[in-house]
Amino acid sequence: MTKICIVEDEVDQAELLKNYINRYANEHRLPFSIEHLSDGIDLVDDYKGQYDIILLDIQMKHLDGMAAAEKIRKVDLDVIIIFITSTVQYAVQGYAVDALGYVLKPVPYPQFEQIFDKAIQRVESKQHHVYIRVSVDDKQLKLDCDTIIFIESQRNNVIIHTVDMDYTTLGPLKKFEEMLISHGFSKCHNAYLVNLSFVEGVQKEEVILEHNITLPISRAKKKEFMSALTEDIL
């Protein structure tokens, strides 16, 4: 089920968007869960990456849509954001937060349907991805596993090395192994859980990964790792 959040302080506009979503759901026979929040501050408070699509009014009393989107992007790079605005002047700023686009008030259904079609297509393509939620600096982050290169055990913590940056969270590594072992990950060493899609080669006692990364491979893990790597290639 696609989870949608409408963040709009005008009740009549929020009801209009709900009606549009329900109309779209009936026409396309798709299940949606819709939640309405009246201000951006309600959205960012305790946000955990729980939505697939956010319809976000730009002009709100306490926390405007652009500021809310900036905060959301710090913890969720994947949620689809569509701005609802009364002026194009604000909407063009949406590119800075990777918004899908914007709809001008008063919102006509054909314009809504056009951009909502794009949003649903993105949601459907993302549903093939595997995500994990991790706690980093008292924030809940939603990470796409396709971007994780490897995960490293370090005392009581683990470091998640992604294509873009590294994240430190509480361990143990075994917890992540249990979550990801069936999604193309394997341990080359007691301290390293590797995304096999990033492996470029194995030589002697080393695993060579993309991005000029080299990790040790232990004797105890080599046979199991090579077997998993072969299955991943096949």
C-alpha positions as CSV (number, residue, x, y, z in Angstrom):
1,M,0.0,0.0,0.0
2,T,1.3,3.4,-0.9
3,K,1.5,5.8,2.1
4,I,0.7,9.4,1.3
5,C,0.9,12.5,3.6
6,I,-0.9,15.7,2.8
7,V,0.7,18.7,4.7
8,E,-1.7,21.6,4.2
9,D,-3.0,24.2,6.6
10,E,-6.1,25.1,4.5
11,V,-8.8,22.5,5.3
12,D,-10.6,22.9,2.0
13,Q,-7.4,22.4,0.0
14,A,-6.5,19.3,2.1
15,E,-10.0,17.9,1.4
16,L,-9.7,18.6,-2.3
17,L,-6.4,16.7,-2.4
18,K,-7.9,13.8,-0.5
19,N,-10.7,13.7,-3.0
20,Y,-8.3,13.7,-5.9
21,I,-6.3,10.9,-4.4
22,N,-9.4,8.8,-3.8
23,R,-10.6,9.5,-7.3
24,Y,-7.2,8.4,-8.7
25,A,-7.3,5.3,-6.5
26,N,-10.7,4.3,-7.9
27,E,-9.7,5.0,-11.5
28,H,-6.5,3.1,-11.3
29,R,-7.6,0.5,-8.7
30,L,-4.7,1.2,-6.3
31,P,-4.7,1.1,-2.5
32,F,-3.6,4.2,-0.7
33,S,-3.2,5.2,2.9
34,I,-3.8,9.0,3.4
35,E,-2.8,11.1,6.4
36,H,-3.3,14.8,6.8
37,L,-1.1,17.1,8.8
38,S,-1.8,20.9,9.2
39,D,1.8,22.2,9.4
40,G,5.4,21.3,8.4
41,I,6.4,21.1,12.1
42,D,4.0,18.2,12.5
43,L,5.7,16.4,9.6
44,V,9.3,16.7,10.8
45,D,8.5,15.9,14.4
46,D,9.5,12.3,14.9
47,Y,9.7,11.6,11.2
48,K,10.8,8.0,10.5
49,G,10.6,7.8,6.7
50,Q,7.1,6.3,6.9
51,Y,5.7,7.9,3.8
52,D,6.1,7.2,0.1
53,I,4.7,10.5,-1.2
54,I,4.4,13.8,0.6
55,L,2.1,16.6,-0.8
56,L,3.6,19.6,0.8
57,D,2.1,23.1,1.0
58,I,4.9,25.7,0.8
59,Q,3.3,28.5,2.7
60,M,2.4,27.5,6.3
61,K,2.3,29.2,9.6
62,H,4.9,27.6,11.8
63,L,7.3,25.7,9.5
64,D,7.0,26.3,5.8
65,G,7.1,23.5,3.2
66,M,10.6,24.3,1.9
67,A,12.1,24.3,5.4
68,A,10.2,21.1,6.2
69,A,11.5,19.4,3.0
70,E,15.1,20.4,3.8
71,K,14.8,18.7,7.2
72,I,13.1,15.6,5.7
73,R,15.9,15.2,3.1
74,K,18.5,15.0,5.9
75,V,16.9,11.7,7.0
76,D,15.1,10.4,3.9
77,L,16.5,10.7,0.4
78,D,13.8,8.6,-1.2
79,V,10.4,10.0,-0.3
80,I,8.7,11.7,-3.2
81,I,7.9,15.4,-2.5
82,I,5.3,17.3,-4.5
83,F,4.9,21.0,-3.6
84,I,1.4,22.6,-3.5
85,T,1.8,26.3,-4.0
86,S,0.0,29.5,-5.0
87,T,3.0,30.9,-6.8
88,V,5.7,29.6,-9.1
89,Q,8.2,31.8,-7.3
90,Y,8.4,29.4,-4.4
91,A,8.0,26.2,-6.4
92,V,11.3,26.6,-8.4
93,Q,13.2,26.3,-5.1
94,G,12.0,22.7,-5.0
95,Y,14.9,21.5,-7.1
96,A,17.2,22.1,-4.1
97,V,15.4,19.4,-2.2
98,D,14.9,17.1,-5.2
99,A,11.1,17.6,-5.4
100,L,9.3,15.8,-8.1
101,G,7.5,19.0,-9.1
102,Y,4.8,21.3,-8.0
103,V,1.0,21.9,-8.5
104,L,-0.4,25.4,-8.5
105,K,-3.4,26.4,-6.5
106,P,-6.3,26.2,-7.2
107,V,-5.4,22.6,-8.1
108,P,-7.1,21.3,-11.2
109,Y,-7.5,17.5,-11.4
110,P,-5.7,17.0,-14.8
111,Q,-2.6,18.7,-13.5
112,F,-2.7,16.7,-10.3
113,E,-3.2,13.5,-12.2
114,Q,-0.3,14.2,-14.4
115,I,2.3,14.7,-11.7
116,F,0.7,12.0,-9.5
117,D,1.2,9.5,-12.3
118,K,4.9,10.2,-12.2
119,A,5.0,9.8,-8.4
120,I,3.3,6.4,-8.6
121,Q,5.7,5.3,-11.3
122,R,8.6,6.2,-9.0
123,V,7.1,4.5,-6.0
124,E,6.5,1.3,-8.0
125,S,10.2,1.2,-9.2
126,K,11.4,1.8,-5.6
127,Q,9.4,-1.0,-4.2
128,H,11.9,-3.4,-5.7
129,H,14.6,-1.9,-3.5
130,V,15.4,-3.1,0.0
131,Y,15.6,-0.5,2.8
132,I,16.8,-0.6,6.3
133,R,16.1,1.9,9.1
134,V,19.0,2.8,11.4
135,S,19.3,5.2,14.3
136,V,22.1,7.8,13.8
137,D,22.6,10.7,16.3
138,D,19.0,10.2,17.7
139,K,17.5,10.3,14.2
140,Q,15.9,7.5,12.3
141,L,17.4,7.2,8.8
142,K,16.0,5.1,5.9
143,L,18.9,3.7,3.8
144,D,18.6,2.1,0.4
145,C,20.6,-1.1,0.6
146,D,21.7,-0.7,-3.1
147,T,23.8,2.2,-1.9
148,I,25.5,0.3,0.9
149,I,29.1,-0.8,-0.1
150,F,29.9,-2.6,3.2
151,I,29.2,-2.5,6.9
152,E,32.1,-2.5,9.4
153,S,32.0,-3.7,13.0
154,Q,33.8,-1.4,15.4
155,R,33.5,-2.3,19.1
156,N,29.9,-1.8,20.1
157,N,29.0,0.1,16.9
158,V,28.9,-0.5,13.2
159,I,29.9,1.9,10.4
160,I,27.7,1.7,7.3
161,H,29.7,2.8,4.3
162,T,27.5,4.0,1.5
163,V,28.2,5.5,-1.9
164,D,27.5,9.0,-0.5
165,M,28.7,8.9,3.1
166,D,29.3,6.8,6.2
167,Y,26.8,6.4,9.1
168,T,27.7,5.1,12.6
169,T,25.0,3.3,14.6
170,L,24.8,0.7,17.3
171,G,25.8,-2.9,16.5
172,P,26.2,-5.7,16.6
173,L,27.2,-6.6,13.0
174,K,25.2,-9.9,13.4
175,K,21.9,-8.0,13.4
176,F,22.7,-6.5,10.0
177,E,23.9,-9.8,8.7
178,E,20.6,-11.4,9.6
179,M,18.7,-8.6,7.8
180,L,20.8,-8.5,4.7
181,I,22.2,-12.0,4.1
182,S,19.3,-12.9,1.8
183,H,19.7,-9.6,-0.1
184,G,23.2,-10.0,-1.7
185,F,25.4,-9.4,1.3
186,S,28.1,-11.7,2.8
187,K,30.8,-11.6,5.4
188,C,34.4,-11.7,4.1
189,H,35.7,-11.3,7.7
190,N,34.1,-11.2,11.2
191,A,34.4,-7.4,11.0
192,Y,33.0,-6.8,7.5
193,L,29.7,-7.4,5.8
194,V,30.0,-6.8,2.0
195,N,27.4,-5.9,-0.6
196,L,28.4,-8.4,-3.3
197,S,27.3,-6.2,-6.1
198,F,30.3,-3.9,-5.3
199,V,32.9,-6.7,-5.5
200,E,35.4,-6.3,-8.4
201,G,37.6,-9.2,-7.5
202,V,39.2,-11.4,-4.9
203,Q,42.9,-12.0,-4.7
204,K,44.9,-13.9,-2.0
205,E,43.7,-12.4,1.3
206,E,41.9,-9.4,0.0
207,V,38.5,-8.4,-1.4
208,I,38.6,-5.6,-4.0
209,L,35.5,-3.3,-4.1
210,E,34.5,-0.4,-6.2
211,H,35.6,3.1,-5.1
212,N,39.2,1.9,-4.5
213,I,38.2,-0.1,-1.4
214,T,40.2,-3.1,-0.2
215,L,39.1,-5.3,2.7
216,P,40.7,-8.4,4.2
217,I,39.2,-11.8,3.7
218,S,39.8,-14.4,6.4
219,R,40.4,-18.1,5.8
220,A,37.4,-19.0,7.9
221,K,35.1,-16.9,5.8
222,K,36.7,-17.3,2.3
223,K,34.9,-20.4,1.2
224,E,31.4,-19.2,2.2
225,F,32.1,-15.7,0.8
226,M,33.3,-17.1,-2.6
227,S,30.2,-19.4,-2.7
228,A,27.9,-16.4,-2.1
229,L,29.8,-14.4,-4.7
230,T,29.4,-17.1,-7.3
231,E,25.7,-17.4,-6.6
232,D,25.3,-13.6,-6.8
233,I,27.0,-13.5,-10.2
234,L,24.8,-16.4,-11.6
